[in-house]
Amino acid sequence: MTYASLSATLSSPRRAEDGTVSADIVVFDKDEHAVIDKILQSLQAYAPGVLGNIADCITTLEQLAMAVSRYPSIQQSTVLAGEQRSEETLIETLCSSAPDSRLLTLPTKVILGKSFLIAKFQTFTALTKIAMNAYFEESDIQSLRRITLRAMFALMAEDVYTTLLDNGELEYDIRKNIASLLTELWEHRLDEYSSSFAGVLHKVWTARNKLAPNFGTMLGVSELFLLSMELDESWERFMIAKMADPEIGQALEEFLFGITTEKINYIRTVLQERKLSALSREEAYQLVGVTNDLPPDDPRTFYTSFIERKNSAESRRRLQVAGPKRTLEDLYIQFIFESQQTQ
């Protein structure tokens, strides 16, 4: 396998005869093409033996994208069993349907498309490892990490948008706008809107990793609050406007310590019983049986934390028990939508 033959397999958004972008899944956009092209050239020179494995990953990703793209477009009007279906009817269904019945009514392209996005995330995770092991320049490694993060935030955006759709307290026009963004994400598996919040959330997560909060005193919460205020204007407005809300304070605490409210409360109880003033993060994690198998800066660490907190929040909503009913990510992105609606 040579660099030239592998580079030739990379796809880009296909265009129809009228010049419009097709409904195909976009495997790699222009920026991703450029990064991969540079990585492939470097590997051809310094580690040609791994090109075959990369070829298999990229070819499989291409084939998966082609299979998903064969399903009808989400944004085009079709008639199925005499029933008219279109992007508009899908948006209306998303805004009105119950979450428990939604899965089996979604277009097949939606379900399979998420598998593609996970495969893309895993492909770039592997490419990043290869680049690190081959001692590539840090700028190249960071470029690969940015692409990996973009795929991760697209996955996260789908989860957050769906959660916001189920928030009956959110204005209908906002939920309709969210549903429209969701159909665009599902159609091409790209989410341009997520760039408005992905960078901020990543900065907050990075700032969180630099802190060493003590469980008990919970000093890390105030530290993160002060540090994060300098990261972005929209995040600063969110902190100022919403921090008085107890739910957002608890969601921030979960985000900072990387564990659920229930585990945090258990640690507080143990501290009181043992008359301890504080525990380190490592000691607290050991107490509640949390293990960290991935580096703090690995995108999978961020996403794993998000999913755990999301699942816990959903359980609290269903059972109507104490604790945050939404994640910090949900609350922040909702704030962005609401702010845009009032402008």
C-alpha positions in Angstrom: 0.0 0.0 0.0 1.5 3.4 -1.1 0.6 6.9 0.0 -0.7 7.7 -3.5 -3.1 4.8 -3.7 -4.4 5.3 -0.1 -4.8 9.1 -0.6 -6.9 8.4 -3.7 -9.5 6.5 -1.7 -10.4 9.5 0.5 -13.8 10.9 -0.3 -15.4 14.3 -0.1 -19.0 15.5 -0.3 -20.4 14.4 -3.6 -22.3 16.9 -5.8 -25.4 16.2 -7.9 -25.6 17.3 -11.5 -27.2 20.6 -10.5 -24.2 21.4 -8.3 -26.0 20.9 -5.0 -24.4 18.8 -2.2 -25.9 15.3 -2.2 -27.5 13.6 0.8 -24.5 11.3 1.2 -22.7 11.0 4.5 -19.6 13.2 4.5 -16.7 10.9 5.4 -14.0 13.7 5.5 -14.4 17.4 5.0 -11.8 19.7 3.4 -9.9 20.3 6.6 -9.9 16.6 7.5 -8.6 15.8 4.0 -5.7 18.2 4.5 -4.7 16.7 7.9 -5.0 13.1 6.7 -3.0 13.9 3.5 -0.2 15.3 5.6 -0.2 12.3 8.0 -0.2 9.8 5.2 2.8 11.5 3.6 4.7 11.4 6.8 3.9 7.8 7.4 5.0 6.8 3.9 8.4 8.3 4.8 8.8 7.1 8.4 6.4 4.2 9.0 5.2 2.7 5.7 4.4 -0.6 7.4 1.2 0.8 9.0 -0.3 2.2 5.8 -2.1 -1.1 5.2 -3.9 -1.0 8.5 -4.9 2.6 7.9 -6.1 1.6 4.4 -8.4 -1.0 6.0 -9.8 1.5 8.5 -10.5 4.2 5.8 -11.9 1.7 3.3 -14.3 0.3 5.9 -15.3 3.8 7.0 -16.0 4.6 3.3 -18.1 1.5 2.8 -20.1 2.2 5.9 -20.8 5.7 4.7 -21.9 4.4 1.3 -24.2 1.9 2.9 -25.8 4.6 5.1 -26.1 7.0 2.2 -28.2 4.4 0.2 -31.1 5.0 2.5 -33.5 7.8 1.5 -32.5 11.4 2.4 -34.0 12.7 5.6 -34.4 16.2 4.0 -36.3 15.1 0.9 -40.0 14.5 0.5 -41.1 10.9 0.1 -44.3 8.8 0.2 -44.3 5.6 2.2 -47.4 3.4 2.2 -49.4 6.5 1.1 -48.0 8.7 3.9 -46.2 11.9 3.1 -42.8 12.2 4.8 -40.4 15.2 4.6 -38.0 17.1 6.8 -40.9 19.2 8.0 -43.0 16.2 9.1 -39.9 14.8 10.8 -39.3 18.0 12.7 -42.9 18.1 13.8 -42.7 14.5 15.0 -39.5 15.2 16.9 -41.1 18.1 18.7 -44.3 16.2 19.6 -43.4 12.5 20.1 -42.7 10.9 23.4 -39.0 9.9 23.9 -39.8 6.3 24.7 -41.5 5.7 21.3 -39.0 7.7 19.2 -36.3 5.1 18.5 -38.4 2.8 16.4 -40.0 5.6 14.4 -36.8 7.3 13.3 -35.5 6.9 9.8 -33.0 4.0 9.4 -30.4 6.4 8.2 -30.4 8.1 11.6 -29.7 4.9 13.5 -27.0 3.6 11.2 -25.4 7.1 10.9 -24.6 7.2 14.5 -22.6 4.0 14.0 -20.6 5.7 11.3 -19.8 8.6 13.6 -18.6 6.3 16.3 -16.4 4.4 13.7 -15.0 7.8 12.5 -14.2 8.7 16.1 -12.4 5.4 16.6 -10.5 5.7 13.4 -9.0 9.1 14.3 -8.3 7.9 17.9 -6.2 5.2 16.3 -4.5 7.6 13.9 -3.6 9.8 16.9 -2.0 6.9 18.7 0.0 6.0 15.6 1.2 9.6 15.2 2.2 9.7 18.8 4.1 6.4 18.6 5.8 7.6 15.4 6.9 10.8 17.3 5.1 13.1 14.9 5.3 16.9 15.5 3.0 18.1 18.2 1.1 20.3 15.8 0.2 17.2 13.7 -1.0 15.3 16.8 -3.1 18.2 17.9 -4.7 18.5 14.4 -5.7 14.8 14.7 -7.1 15.4 18.2 -9.2 18.3 17.0 -10.8 16.1 14.4 -11.4 13.4 17.0 -13.0 16.0 19.3 -15.1 17.2 16.5 -16.5 13.7 16.0 -17.0 13.4 19.8 -18.9 16.7 20.0 -21.1 15.7 17.1 -22.0 12.6 19.1 -22.6 14.7 22.2 -24.6 17.3 20.2 -27.0 14.5 19.1 -27.6 13.5 22.8 -28.0 17.1 24.0 -30.3 18.1 21.2 -32.5 15.1 21.9 -32.6 15.9 25.6 -33.6 19.5 24.9 -36.4 18.4 22.5 -37.9 16.5 25.5 -37.9 19.6 27.7 -41.5 20.7 27.6 -40.6 24.0 29.4 -38.5 25.1 26.4 -40.3 27.3 23.9 -41.7 25.5 20.8 -39.8 27.7 18.4 -36.5 26.9 20.1 -37.3 23.2 20.0 -38.2 23.4 16.3 -34.9 25.1 15.6 -33.1 22.3 17.6 -35.0 19.7 15.6 -33.9 21.3 12.3 -30.3 21.2 13.4 -30.7 17.6 14.4 -32.0 16.6 10.9 -29.0 18.4 9.4 -26.6 16.5 11.6 -28.4 13.2 10.8 -28.3 13.9 7.0 -24.5 14.4 6.6 -23.2 13.5 10.1 -21.7 17.0 10.4 -22.8 19.6 12.9 -21.5 23.1 12.1 -23.5 24.6 14.9 -21.6 22.6 17.6 -18.6 24.8 16.9 -20.5 27.5 18.8 -20.2 25.6 22.1 -17.7 22.7 21.5 -14.6 24.9 22.0 -15.9 26.5 25.2 -16.8 23.1 26.8 -13.5 21.7 25.8 -11.7 24.7 27.4 -13.7 24.3 30.6 -12.9 20.6 30.7 -9.2 21.3 30.2 -9.3 23.9 33.0 -11.1 21.3 35.1 -8.2 18.8 34.5 -5.7 21.4 35.7 -7.4 21.7 39.1 -6.8 19.5 42.1 -10.0 20.0 44.1 -10.4 18.6 47.6 -13.6 16.7 48.4 -15.0 18.0 51.5 -14.1 21.6 51.2 -15.1 21.5 47.5 -12.8 24.5 46.9 -12.4 23.4 43.3 -15.9 24.6 42.4 -15.1 28.2 43.2 -11.7 27.8 41.5 -13.3 26.6 38.3 -15.9 29.3 38.5 -13.2 32.0 38.6 -11.0 30.4 36.1 -13.7 29.6 33.5 -15.0 33.2 33.6 -12.0 34.2 31.6 -12.5 31.5 28.9 -15.4 32.9 26.8 -18.0 35.7 26.8 -21.0 33.3 26.4 -19.7 31.1 29.2 -19.2 34.2 31.5 -22.8 35.3 30.8 -24.0 31.8 31.5 -22.2 31.7 34.8 -23.4 35.1 35.9 -27.0 34.5 34.9 -27.4 30.9 36.1 -25.1 30.1 39.0 -27.8 31.1 41.5 -29.8 28.1 40.3 -29.1 25.1 42.6 -29.4 22.6 39.8 -26.7 24.3 37.8 -24.5 24.5 40.8 -24.9 20.7 41.3 -24.3 20.1 37.6 -21.1 22.1 37.7 -20.0 20.2 40.8 -20.6 16.9 38.9 -18.7 18.2 35.9 -15.7 19.3 38.0 -15.4 16.2 40.1 -16.3 13.8 37.3 -18.7 11.7 39.4 -22.5 11.9 40.2 -24.2 13.9 42.9 -25.0 10.6 44.7 -21.4 9.7 44.9 -20.4 13.2 46.0 -23.0 13.1 48.8 -21.8 9.7 49.9 -18.2 11.1 50.1 -19.5 14.0 52.2 -21.2 11.5 54.6 -18.0 9.5 55.0 -16.0 12.6 55.7 -18.4 13.5 58.4 -18.5 10.1 59.9 -14.7 9.8 59.9 -14.2 13.4 60.9 -12.0 14.2 58.0 -11.7 17.7 56.5 -11.1 16.6 52.9 -9.9 13.9 50.5 -7.9 14.2 47.3 -9.6 13.3 44.0 -7.7 10.0 43.9 -8.7 9.1 47.5 -12.4 10.0 46.8 -12.5 8.0 43.6 -11.1 5.0 45.4 -13.7 5.3 48.1 -16.6 5.1 45.5 -14.9 2.6 43.3 -14.2 4.8 40.3 -11.2 3.9 38.1 -9.6 6.0 35.5 -8.2 3.9 32.7 -7.8 6.7 30.2 -5.7 9.9 30.3 -7.5 13.0 31.4 -7.0 14.7 28.0 -8.4 11.7 26.0 -11.7 12.7 24.4 -13.2 9.4 25.5 -12.7 10.5 29.1 -14.8 13.6 28.5 -17.5 11.6 26.6 -17.6 8.8 29.2 -18.1 11.4 32.0 -20.9 13.1 30.0 -22.7 9.8 29.4 -22.6 8.8 33.1 -23.9 12.2 34.2 -26.5 12.2 31.4 -27.8 8.7 32.4 -27.9 9.7 36.1 -29.8 12.9 35.3 -32.4 11.0 33.2 -32.9 8.5 36.1 -33.5 11.4 38.5 -36.1 12.9 36.1 -37.9 9.6 35.9 -37.9 8.9 39.6 -38.3 12.5 40.7 -35.5 12.4 43.2 -33.0 15.1 44.3 -30.1 16.1 42.2 -29.5 17.7 38.8 -32.0 16.6 36.2 -29.7 17.7 33.3 -26.0 17.8 32.6 -24.0 21.0 32.6 -23.6 20.6 28.9 -27.4 20.5 28.4 -27.9 23.6 30.6 -25.2 25.6 28.8 -26.3 24.7 25.3 -29.9 25.5 26.2 -28.7 28.9 27.5 -27.1 29.6 24.1 -30.3 28.7 22.2 -32.4 30.9 24.6 -30.0 33.8 24.3 -30.1 33.7 20.5 -33.9 33.6 20.6 -34.0 36.9 22.5 -31.6 38.7 20.3 
